[in-house]
Amino acid sequence: MLYCSIRSQGENGVFKGGLYRSRDRGETWESAMGSGLNTDTEKADEWAYGSVAQYQQLLTTDTKPLTVYAFNTSTGFHPPHSDTVFRSDDGGETWHATYFQDPRFKDYNVAPDWVTASCGKSSKGAKHPLEWRSATPIPTG
């Protein structure tokens, strides 16, 4: 199984691009934008990174190729619009969010840092989870 990500965009209110998979070593590609992913085409609030989520980073292994993680930019602060880490265990047919960085989120699951501990909320500075690992930022357009 191979996965790739291409730039996402909204076309007449329809999400285009995002995640793709190949089951035949790259000969053919199909969408892996299964249910559960953020496919918004408008900003949900003023804290959005953009009007369309970008899926820049993917992670999987040879031993469990149907399990894949996707990191996205936000279309708003609160879930389901937030930047998160999505997980699929069926090769991208279905996805669920796994990373909730703010203690105000129902499923908060990150150890507090000094900002969260002192303020009771996160201070979003990154464009998506683990931004500091990204070598090439995605421009918004």
SULTAKA-V460385 format. One record per run of one state. SS is the DSSP state (helix for helix, strand for strand, loop for the rest). FROM is the first residue (numbers start at 1). TO is the last residue. If there is no record, write none. Layout:
ss-><SS | SS>
from-><FROM | FROM>
to-><TO | TO>
This chain:
ss-><loop | strand | loop | strand | loop | strand | loop | strand | loop | strand | loop | strand | loop | strand | loop | strand | loop | strand | loop | helix | loop | strand | loop | helix | loop>
from-><1 | 2 | 12 | 14 | 23 | 30 | 32 | 35 | 36 | 55 | 61 | 68 | 74 | 85 | 89 | 94 | 95 | 96 | 98 | 114 | 120 | 128 | 129 | 131 | 134>
to-><1 | 11 | 13 | 22 | 29 | 31 | 34 | 35 | 54 | 60 | 67 | 73 | 84 | 88 | 93 | 94 | 95 | 97 | 113 | 119 | 127 | 128 | 130 | 133 | 141>
